[in-house]
């Protein structure tokens, strides 16, 4: 445990991570429902604008300033770049591939985050954890099955999401402490808006007039997604990565249930096997990291 992180902080961070994963799984459900009618660009623009508005209002209600000089931080804008890349790819993956498959691949994000922390934050990663990371990435290959008849190029959308979201999570740890979670969330959602507008401009899909049910799906995503988003930011900034990250895998359980019950898309055998490899590798890597810290090593 680091000197500035208490057991209570880790407990709160872990609970917030579970809440975030439940929120994201439900948000994914509503987004996939919208994707039946709306182009991805329209979904990204609507969610980005709606989420930014919600967090900006919350900031005002709590007396926080939305814009400060601290928002010019390089770490924050690198985080926003990761947000744009990761969210754009993952929303596309949710729209065009089975939810359980996209989420299983997404579970490699903590492994990529650990690798990114080693490369960019100079955190030490021994051969055991490095081996676990490599095995986890092999699990991703099991899920997407390149070279087989079942392989789809669309499955690579979720891989792109892993790269972007791991960049977001690594750089979140370097965002200045005087930048509040509400400010981070407002700017993060706002940065997704121009991505959606660009996609609408360059892709041939026309903007769709929302049907009544579309408004319900959008409201559901906007009501639940920001809760998960804020909980994730607070969790990463509050607790130790090694302690809170295992709870990120709860998202796969939520997604499997939703994919099976709501969309009648139960995961196939290889998705379950690959997902289990990814989760197992991630849990081992995090357990090993915690063990080394207890022993006073890095």
C-alpha positions in Angstrom: 0.0 0.0 0.0 1.3 3.4 -0.9 1.8 5.9 2.0 -1.0 8.1 0.7 -3.5 5.3 0.1 -5.5 3.8 3.1 -7.4 0.5 3.3 -10.6 2.5 3.3 -9.6 4.3 0.1 -9.0 0.9 -1.5 -12.3 -0.5 -0.3 -14.2 2.6 -1.6 -12.2 2.5 -4.9 -13.2 -1.2 -5.4 -16.9 -0.6 -4.8 -16.8 2.3 -7.1 -15.1 0.1 -9.8 -17.9 -2.5 -9.5 -20.5 0.3 -9.8 -18.7 1.7 -12.8 -18.7 -1.7 -14.6 -22.4 -2.3 -14.0 -23.1 1.2 -15.3 -21.0 0.7 -18.4 -22.6 -2.7 -19.2 -26.0 -1.1 -19.0 -24.9 1.9 -21.1 -23.5 -0.6 -23.7 -26.9 -2.2 -23.8 -28.7 1.0 -24.6 -26.0 2.0 -27.2 -26.4 -1.3 -29.0 -30.1 -0.8 -29.0 -29.6 2.7 -30.6 -27.2 1.2 -33.1 -30.0 -0.7 -34.7 -31.2 2.6 -36.2 -28.6 5.3 -35.7 -25.1 5.6 -37.3 -22.2 5.4 -34.9 -21.3 9.1 -35.4 -24.7 10.2 -34.3 -24.5 8.0 -31.2 -21.1 9.4 -30.3 -22.2 13.0 -30.9 -25.4 12.6 -28.8 -23.7 10.7 -25.9 -20.7 13.2 -25.9 -22.9 16.3 -25.9 -25.4 14.8 -23.4 -22.7 13.5 -21.0 -20.7 16.8 -21.1 -23.9 18.8 -20.4 -24.8 16.6 -17.4 -21.3 16.9 -15.8 -21.1 20.6 -16.5 -24.4 21.1 -14.7 -23.3 19.0 -11.8 -20.1 21.0 -11.6 -22.0 24.3 -11.5 -24.4 22.9 -8.9 -21.5 21.9 -6.6 -19.8 25.3 -7.1 -16.9 23.9 -9.1 -15.4 25.9 -12.0 -15.7 24.1 -15.3 -12.7 25.7 -16.9 -9.4 26.4 -15.1 -5.8 26.8 -16.1 -5.1 23.3 -14.8 -7.1 21.9 -17.7 -4.2 22.8 -20.0 -2.2 20.0 -18.4 -0.4 17.8 -20.9 -1.5 14.6 -19.0 -5.1 15.6 -19.2 -5.1 16.2 -23.0 -3.2 12.9 -23.5 -6.0 11.3 -21.4 -8.6 13.0 -23.7 -6.9 11.6 -26.7 -7.1 8.1 -25.3 -10.7 8.8 -24.5 -11.5 9.8 -28.1 -9.7 6.7 -29.5 -11.0 4.2 -27.0 -14.6 5.4 -26.9 -14.8 5.7 -30.7 -13.6 2.2 -31.3 -15.5 0.6 -28.4 -18.9 2.2 -29.4 -18.2 0.9 -32.9 -17.4 -2.6 -31.5 -20.6 -2.6 -29.5 -22.6 -1.6 -32.6 -21.2 -4.0 -35.0 -20.1 -7.1 -33.0 -21.7 -9.3 -30.3 -21.7 -7.5 -26.9 -20.1 -10.4 -25.1 -17.2 -10.7 -27.6 -16.5 -6.9 -27.5 -16.5 -6.9 -23.7 -14.3 -10.1 -23.5 -11.6 -8.3 -25.7 -12.1 -5.2 -23.6 -11.0 -7.1 -20.5 -7.5 -6.9 -21.8 -7.5 -3.2 -20.9 -6.1 -3.7 -17.4 -3.2 -5.8 -18.8 -2.5 -3.1 -21.4 -2.7 -0.5 -18.6 -0.1 -2.4 -16.6 2.2 -2.6 -19.6 1.7 1.1 -20.3 2.4 2.0 -16.7 5.7 0.0 -17.0 6.7 1.7 -20.2 5.5 5.3 -19.6 5.4 5.6 -15.8 8.5 3.5 -15.2 6.7 1.0 -12.9 8.7 -2.2 -12.7 7.1 -5.3 -14.3 8.9 -8.6 -13.6 9.0 -11.5 -15.9 6.1 -13.2 -14.2 3.7 -10.3 -14.8 5.1 -9.8 -18.2 4.4 -13.4 -19.0 0.8 -13.0 -17.7 0.3 -10.0 -19.9 1.5 -11.9 -23.0 -0.8 -14.8 -22.1 -3.7 -12.4 -21.7 -3.0 -11.0 -25.2 -3.0 -14.6 -26.5 -6.5 -14.8 -24.9 -7.5 -11.9 -27.1 -6.3 -13.9 -30.2 -8.5 -16.8 -29.0 -11.5 -14.6 -28.9 -11.0 -13.0 -32.3 -9.6 -16.2 -34.0 -7.5 -14.7 -36.8 -6.9 -17.0 -39.8 -10.2 -18.9 -39.2 -13.5 -18.7 -41.0 -15.0 -17.2 -37.8 -12.6 -14.2 -37.9 -14.1 -10.8 -38.6 -12.2 -7.6 -39.2 -14.8 -5.9 -37.1 -13.5 -7.7 -34.0 -10.4 -5.5 -34.3 -12.5 -2.5 -33.3 -12.4 -3.8 -29.7 -8.7 -4.2 -29.9 -8.4 -0.5 -30.9 -10.6 0.3 -27.9 -8.2 -1.5 -25.6 -5.2 0.6 -26.8 -7.1 3.9 -26.4 -8.7 3.1 -23.1 -5.4 1.9 -21.5 -3.8 5.1 -22.6 -6.7 7.0 -20.9 -6.3 5.0 -17.7 -2.5 5.4 -17.5 -2.6 9.1 -18.0 -5.4 9.6 -15.5 -2.9 8.9 -12.7 -0.9 11.8 -13.9 -3.7 14.4 -14.1 -3.0 17.2 -11.6 -4.8 16.7 -8.2 -6.4 20.2 -8.5 -8.3 19.0 -11.6 -11.6 17.6 -10.2 -13.2 14.4 -11.3 -16.2 16.5 -12.6 -13.9 18.6 -14.7 -12.2 15.5 -16.1 -15.5 13.9 -16.9 -17.0 17.0 -18.5 -14.0 17.4 -20.8 -13.7 13.7 -21.5 -17.3 13.6 -22.8 -17.0 16.9 -24.6 -14.0 15.6 -26.6 -16.2 12.7 -28.0 -18.6 15.2 -29.5 -16.3 16.4 -32.4 -15.4 12.7 -33.1 -19.0 12.0 -33.7 -19.5 15.1 -35.9 -16.4 14.1 -38.0 -17.7 10.6 -38.5 -21.1 12.0 -39.6 -19.3 14.3 -42.1 -17.0 11.7 -43.7 -19.2 8.6 -43.7 -22.1 8.2 -46.1 -24.7 7.3 -43.4 -27.4 10.0 -43.0 -28.5 11.5 -39.7 -31.6 9.6 -38.4 -34.6 11.3 -37.0 -35.0 9.7 -33.5 -38.1 7.5 -32.9 -39.8 7.6 -29.5 -38.0 4.5 -28.3 -34.6 5.9 -29.5 -35.1 8.8 -27.1 -35.7 6.3 -24.3 -32.5 4.4 -25.2 -30.5 7.6 -25.3 -31.9 8.8 -22.0 -31.1 5.5 -20.5 -27.5 5.7 -21.7 -27.2 9.3 -20.5 -28.7 8.5 -17.1 -26.5 5.4 -16.4 -23.3 6.0 -18.4 -22.2 9.2 -16.6 -22.6 7.4 -13.2 -20.3 4.7 -14.4 -17.9 7.2 -15.9 -17.6 9.3 -12.8 -17.3 6.2 -10.6 -14.4 5.0 -12.8 -12.5 8.2 -12.6 -13.0 8.4 -8.8 -12.0 4.8 -8.4 -8.7 5.1 -10.4 -7.8 8.3 -8.6 -8.7 7.0 -5.1 -7.4 3.4 -4.8 -4.3 1.5 -5.8 -4.4 0.1 -9.3 -3.4 -3.4 -8.1 -6.3 -3.4 -5.6 -9.1 -2.0 -7.7 -8.4 -3.3 -11.1 -9.5 -6.9 -10.5 -13.0 -5.6 -10.0 -13.0 -4.3 -13.5 -13.5 -7.8 -14.7 -17.0 -7.8 -13.3 -18.1 -6.0 -16.5 -17.7 -9.3 -18.4 -20.2 -11.0 -16.2 -22.7 -8.2 -16.6 -22.1 -8.2 -20.4 -22.6 -12.0 -20.8 -26.0 -11.8 -19.0 -27.1 -8.8 -21.1 -25.9 -10.3 -24.4 -27.7 -13.6 -23.7 -30.9 -12.3 -22.2 -31.5 -9.0 -24.1 -29.9 -9.6 -27.5 -30.1 -13.4 -27.7 -26.4 -13.5 -28.5 -24.9 -16.0 -26.0 -21.1 -16.1 -26.2 -19.6 -19.0 -28.1 -17.1 -21.4 -26.6 -14.0 -19.6 -27.8 -15.2 -16.3 -26.5 -15.7 -17.8 -23.1 -12.3 -19.6 -23.2 -10.5 -16.5 -24.4 -12.3 -14.3 -21.9 -11.3 -16.7 -19.1 -7.6 -16.6 -20.2 -7.7 -12.8 -20.3 -9.3 -12.5 -16.9 -7.1 -15.2 -15.3 -4.0 -13.5 -16.7 -5.1 -10.1 -15.5 -5.9 -11.4 -12.0 -2.5 -13.1 -11.7 -0.6 -10.0 -12.9 -2.4 -7.9 -10.3 -2.0 -10.5 -7.5 1.7 -10.6 -8.3 2.0 -6.8 -8.2 0.2 -6.7 -4.8 2.5 -9.4 -3.4 5.7 -7.6 -4.4 4.4 -4.4 -2.8 3.7 -6.2 0.4 7.2 -7.5 0.4 8.5 -4.0 -0.1 9.6 -4.5 -3.7 8.6 -2.9 -6.9 
